[in-house]
């Protein structure tokens, strides 16, 4: 079941945003943002521990958290929600439009929603307004397009937490999520949950505290909107039809249509109740039986997008997909030396508890000035890591760095300094609007740097907040394959970067990958499961991923 930490952190983030929008003191805004980050990264469930034991949570914030845990909100948050219209709050979700500009547009021009902003731009009402020149208008229009495309979709981390919370809250004989969440899509529109149990399960579901609105209700299906705004559909299915139902409600529309074409050719019928020859049940209770009856092995849910998986299954050529169990380590993580919230010792201990064979700490390099990194601080960390190694004989500790790829493709430190690091991840953190040609040259230059081992979160996207950069990805992939540079699948749910379609393209060029958590806290280490989902959707096997390799092979790849 999802921890209360995430809901508490979201409430504090919302309060900080609303406080900033209403002219609140910047210092207090930052204190609430820091507290939200600390609580989200706290390894224990905040509902089962003393709130004041969380570093960075003072008395005033602790009282608000305690009230939130009691009734799902706190008074000051309720007050601010009443002062800022919902539409204005939605304005802040337009990429490139911050809280101050959103409030300015509302107060000065009466723009109270993204829809009103689009209309105002179309009418030319922003022309001549200070701070809203032609380039800003163009960026806002692009941001509005992104927001519309995202719609009501949420990232997979948000959806998974919610689905697991719901499943844990219901006392069913059998229960599981299906749909796009089971296919591990990077964003989820709504959540499908199947259950075997009594009809009273629907009453239990409707009465849960996470339900904000009942959209539709029946004996076999209930649809609700949760307090997070996500639609969840709960269906009761017969135990004897469980496998057929899971198959039917998991595959994409295109996958299921392709499958039904095979069924029709045989004169059979396939539905959520089973595979039938007339009235005879051919398969129903197990998913595997449905696929086997059609002459193919079980197709993993992450492949069910009609991207060639049915033909591959019929030919006996399905990939042996990489799994979480295949991962032997994590090559991109952070500590409180830069923007993480856990100490080096805490992160290393948590990595050891996960049974890793190796673990890399890769705090930011100095060109990301806000992190205040210096070579002296990096070397001090290296010495601390060396001393820690004696306590972890079964896990190799690697000292790394996350470099910044500059506009010209250069990175923070000279080659002789970089040679002292075990792992160098290089990422784009600025100048996101460079032209396609400039961005391509930038990545190719980073790949050609002999000290760069991994390109971190390559498209730089933040789902729903920042679009991917524009580059000739095939040219980048050719450079990565030629230079032996791995591309990262950043597992952070708001990144999922590289996206699965680009992963599959990169694999065809012979690129290797690293599935990393990019964890900034202890709980963040568990996020690798989302990166594995992306990798599976990109048809990767374990050998494609460098952090499934034995230590000796990995060290050889790193030149160490």
SULGIFEN-V41886 format. One record per helix or strand of 2 or more residues. SS is the DSSP state (h for helix, s for strand). FROM is the first residue (numbers start at 0). LEN is the number of residues. If there is no record, write none. Layout:
SS/FROM/LEN ; SS/FROM/LEN
This chain:
h/3/18 ; h/25/15 ; h/45/3 ; h/50/3 ; h/58/13 ; h/74/9 ; h/85/6 ; h/98/11 ; h/113/9 ; h/133/17 ; s/153/2 ; h/155/14 ; s/173/4 ; h/178/4 ; s/186/2 ; s/189/7 ; h/199/7 ; s/210/7 ; s/220/6 ; s/230/6 ; h/238/12 ; h/252/13 ; s/268/3 ; s/273/4 ; s/279/4 ; h/286/7 ; h/300/3 ; h/308/6 ; h/323/3 ; s/328/2 ; h/343/10 ; s/357/7 ; h/368/3 ; h/374/15 ; s/395/9 ; h/414/4 ; s/422/5 ; h/435/13 ; s/453/2 ; h/472/11 ; s/485/5 ; h/499/9 ; s/512/4 ; h/522/15 ; h/541/3 ; h/545/3 ; h/550/7
